[in-house]
């Protein structure tokens, strides 16, 4: 078995040194700001089970770079390098890594939610249910 040179959490900690970390209280202050996009990067199954922050956009961590890049067929129009983004995952590890990737792609105003969705939910802030979609039998392609 090959020994890991870097751990996942070690990489997340390194990423946190390069990106802004924002508290749940600060997110509540910008919650209604039209110039801020909350971006849930968790797997869709996590959204189905736990819900999300109301109004948040979704971009799964595994597709983030492709959805954010207008030169790919996967591009989503809610990505604009001139906007402010606050990314979140469950506990802030994946969102730190993802925020660092977006910065590398030219998104300058990127932060991630300290404590992630878990901290948001535990603080008693609103959670929106996410309906499970039937991807196997979709009629929209």
Secondary structure as the mmCIF struct_conf table of DSSP 4:
data_model
#
loop_
_struct_conf.conf_type_id
_struct_conf.id
_struct_conf.beg_label_comp_id
_struct_conf.beg_label_asym_id
_struct_conf.beg_label_seq_id
_struct_conf.end_label_comp_id
_struct_conf.end_label_asym_id
_struct_conf.end_label_seq_id
HELX_LH_PP_P HELX_LH_PP_P1 UNK A 2 UNK A 4
BEND BEND1 UNK A 5 UNK A 6
HELX_RH_AL_P HELX_RH_AL_P1 UNK A 8 UNK A 16
TURN_TY1_P TURN_TY1_P1 UNK A 17 UNK A 18
BEND BEND2 UNK A 19 UNK A 19
STRN STRN1 UNK A 20 UNK A 22
HELX_RH_AL_P HELX_RH_AL_P2 UNK A 24 UNK A 30
TURN_TY1_P TURN_TY1_P2 UNK A 31 UNK A 32
TURN_TY1_P TURN_TY1_P3 UNK A 34 UNK A 35
STRN STRN2 UNK A 36 UNK A 40
BEND BEND3 UNK A 42 UNK A 42
HELX_RH_AL_P HELX_RH_AL_P3 UNK A 44 UNK A 50
STRN STRN3 UNK A 52 UNK A 52
TURN_TY1_P TURN_TY1_P4 UNK A 54 UNK A 55
STRN STRN4 UNK A 57 UNK A 58
HELX_RH_3T_P HELX_RH_3T_P1 UNK A 61 UNK A 63
HELX_RH_AL_P HELX_RH_AL_P4 UNK A 64 UNK A 68
TURN_TY1_P TURN_TY1_P5 UNK A 70 UNK A 71
BEND BEND4 UNK A 72 UNK A 72
TURN_TY1_P TURN_TY1_P6 UNK A 73 UNK A 74
TURN_TY1_P TURN_TY1_P7 UNK A 77 UNK A 78
TURN_TY1_P TURN_TY1_P8 UNK A 81 UNK A 82
BEND BEND5 UNK A 83 UNK A 83
STRN STRN5 UNK A 84 UNK A 88
BEND BEND6 UNK A 90 UNK A 92
HELX_RH_AL_P HELX_RH_AL_P5 UNK A 93 UNK A 104
TURN_TY1_P TURN_TY1_P9 UNK A 105 UNK A 106
STRN STRN6 UNK A 109 UNK A 113
TURN_TY1_P TURN_TY1_P10 UNK A 114 UNK A 115
HELX_RH_AL_P HELX_RH_AL_P6 UNK A 116 UNK A 122
TURN_TY1_P TURN_TY1_P11 UNK A 123 UNK A 124
STRN STRN7 UNK A 128 UNK A 128
HELX_LH_PP_P HELX_LH_PP_P2 UNK A 131 UNK A 133
BEND BEND7 UNK A 135 UNK A 135
TURN_TY1_P TURN_TY1_P12 UNK A 136 UNK A 137
BEND BEND8 UNK A 139 UNK A 139
#
